[in-house]
């Protein structure tokens, strides 16, 4: 079990992520929090992403609020599980709210020049608060249950992957569409795309293909499925469950909190490392799994899910993604006849055609970054991947394609981005050097946002001691 409730961040050199969210009217806050009492005297906590007009897109404020509240609930023994949902019916979370990030990219370019080597301060804050939250959630000791109904994209996928228990519904639609805006599949995408079977993660990253609930379950992004109308039924099931044996789940075997242990040893060790201390944590996760399995099975007859395209086409996808390098994959994706020769049903399906059209119109630099990350991170830990994604994301914010992609899709909305390079350009010696430059640390020596994540202070190191 991955666990560490201590959200110390290892960011003593950075005040951006340590800042507290601004005080606002609770009903208008970017994230809402409440608890439901259980029949046995415990609490089910709930987080609601509260920006339905923007499809609950992540903001710096939203990430910071959630992080602070998760830490508070981690220390509250009454809280046995956390629910995460989005406001409204349309979306759980459609990605990051990048309008302010776009403005910062334009301003940073005007001040520092097109080829600036200085990290954009707001990009640091934007990606830093988001990635730090993913890390905190991945190592959270208590169950985090995702209500993944509606649209889930980009940053929302990062939240989905970070939850311990994921529920999808008949309205779930997910994608990693960064190729349309010149970024790359970030938000731990480099981590969870690796964990999908038959190389389908690489295909989804390159094409931004849209998927459904059954696809999510195949792709290791969800465990349970319910009707989109069953949220109140889920609350009832969780609150009527006996959690009474799940006491003291933020304490270790000797009674100290994990925060105090981590402060005393300066290694951010996971909580409850002894077998006796781990028992309450395993218990709460087991109870959560049992409840969700029971309610899912009870709704089998009332739930109709669309068939999985990934199940139907995993073989041609696997063949395509292992045909050679990115240049070999590109040759087939750019040619209808070659795609049909691979598998005619796959090639003529409207789902495939939409995905291929997205790839053809998408950013070649993104395609290269997606492929390179997929090849590079297979042996890396979650924290190492997030560290690397930070480098790539902040460098993308300094380079032209991300800015141009956002302009074309979201600002001017002409849907006609002028990408800086073709794929052929990216494969020249100069182009390969340019792609490689995205992986370089954009910060001065010793000042990386997450420098502690590569040392003994990493949660993953403590988890295996």
Secondary structure, DSSP 8 states (H G I E B T S, - for coil): --------TT-TT-STTTS------GGGSSEEEEEEE-TTS-EEEEEEE--GGGTT-B-HHHHHHHHHHHHHHHT-TTEEEEEEEESSSSEEE-SB--HHHHHHHHHHHHHH-TT--S--HHHHHHHHHHHHHHHHHHT-SSEEEEEE-SEEETHHHHHHHH-SEEEEETT-EEE--GGGTT--S-TTHHHHGGGSGGGHHHHHHHH---B-HHHHHHTTS-SEEE-TT-HHHHHHHHHTS--TT--STTB-TTS-BHHHHHHHHTS---S--SHHHHHHHHHHHHHHHHHHHHHHHHTGGG------HHHHHHHHHHHHHTSSSHHHHHHHHT-HHHHHHH-HHHHHSHHHHHHHHHHHHS-HHHHHHHHHHHHHSTT--HHHHHHHHHHHHHHHHHSHHHHHHHIIIIIS-------S--HHHHTSHHHHHHHHHTTS--S-TT--TTGGGGSTTSHHHHHT-
